[in-house]
Amino acid sequence: MEPTIWIGLFFITICIFAVSLLAFLIPKKFRRIVWVILGIVLISTYIFQGAIRPMIINQQTEKAMEVLEGHLEEKYPTDSWKAYDTDDSKIESIIYLHVIFNSEPKMVYEYTVEDTVIKQVG
């Protein structure tokens, strides 16, 4: 897992632990309900961060790679290239991709893909 996922899980765990300590201030009857809700939130967060989020990132990246490949084939039909994804830390509609053309092996071009809008940013 990426460091950002570990950091997010750490903060969520700390927040849930703090709220569970505050649960001692409420009546016993409601304390169990609060602990059950916090347990469910903690387990669902770990499931989301560990299983669902990486699938979402992979789907977004694959879609962006397809859009970028089509754009590059249209714009540079005689050149060849390799494209690399770098969107490992965020779930966003903006995906950053690095492209290295075989004609310029020492240059790395960075593209952003938002839906079907492609911009060269670096």
C-alpha positions in Angstrom: 0.0 0.0 0.0 1.0 3.6 -0.6 2.2 5.8 2.3 -0.8 8.0 1.9 -3.1 5.1 2.6 -1.2 4.2 5.7 -1.3 7.8 6.9 -5.0 8.0 6.3 -5.7 4.7 8.1 -3.5 5.9 11.0 -5.5 9.2 11.4 -8.9 7.4 11.1 -7.8 4.9 13.8 -6.7 7.7 16.1 -10.0 9.6 15.6 -12.0 6.5 16.3 -9.9 5.7 19.4 -10.5 9.3 20.7 -14.2 9.1 20.1 -14.3 5.7 21.8 -12.6 7.2 24.9 -15.2 10.0 24.8 -17.9 7.3 24.8 -17.1 6.7 28.5 -18.8 10.0 29.2 -22.2 8.9 27.9 -24.6 6.5 29.7 -23.8 2.8 29.5 -26.9 2.1 27.4 -25.7 4.3 24.5 -22.0 3.5 25.0 -22.3 0.1 23.4 -24.1 1.6 20.4 -21.4 4.1 19.9 -18.7 1.4 20.1 -20.6 -0.8 17.5 -20.9 2.2 15.2 -17.2 3.0 15.6 -16.2 -0.6 14.9 -18.3 -0.7 11.8 -16.8 2.6 10.6 -13.3 1.3 11.3 -13.8 -2.0 9.5 -15.5 -0.4 6.5 -12.7 2.2 6.2 -10.1 -0.5 6.1 -12.0 -2.5 3.5 -12.4 0.6 1.3 -8.8 1.7 1.6 -7.4 -1.8 1.1 -9.6 -3.2 -1.6 -12.0 -0.8 -3.3 -9.8 2.3 -3.6 -7.0 0.6 -5.6 -9.6 -0.8 -8.0 -11.0 2.7 -8.6 -7.5 4.1 -9.2 -6.7 1.3 -11.7 -9.9 1.9 -13.6 -9.3 5.7 -13.8 -5.7 5.2 -14.9 -6.6 2.6 -17.6 -9.3 5.0 -19.0 -6.8 7.9 -19.0 -4.1 5.8 -20.7 -6.6 4.8 -23.5 -7.6 8.5 -24.0 -3.9 9.6 -24.0 -2.9 6.8 -26.4 -5.6 7.8 -28.8 -4.6 11.5 -28.6 -0.9 10.7 -29.2 -1.7 8.4 -32.1 -3.7 11.2 -33.7 -1.2 13.9 -33.0 2.1 12.0 -33.6 1.3 9.2 -36.0 4.9 8.5 -37.1 6.5 8.5 -33.6 6.4 5.8 -30.9 6.4 6.3 -27.1 6.0 4.8 -23.7 3.4 6.1 -21.3 3.7 5.6 -17.5 1.0 6.4 -14.9 1.9 8.2 -11.7 -1.5 8.5 -10.1 -0.9 6.2 -7.1 -1.8 8.4 -4.3 -5.1 10.2 -5.0 -8.5 9.5 -6.3 -9.2 12.4 -8.6 -10.6 13.1 -12.0 -7.1 14.5 -12.9 -4.6 11.8 -13.7 -1.0 12.6 -14.4 0.8 10.5 -17.0 4.4 10.6 -18.2 5.3 10.0 -21.8 8.7 9.3 -23.2 9.0 9.5 -27.0 11.5 7.1 -28.6 12.8 10.0 -30.7 13.6 12.0 -27.5 14.6 9.4 -24.9 15.9 12.0 -22.4 12.8 14.1 -22.3 9.7 13.2 -20.2 6.4 14.9 -21.0 3.7 15.1 -18.4 0.1 15.1 -19.4 -3.1 15.5 -17.4 -6.3 13.8 -18.4 -9.7 15.2 -17.3 -12.5 13.2 -18.8 -11.5 13.6 -22.4 -9.5 16.8 -22.2 -5.8 16.3 -22.4 -3.3 18.9 -21.5 0.5 18.9 -21.6 1.7 20.3 -18.3 5.4 19.5 -18.2 
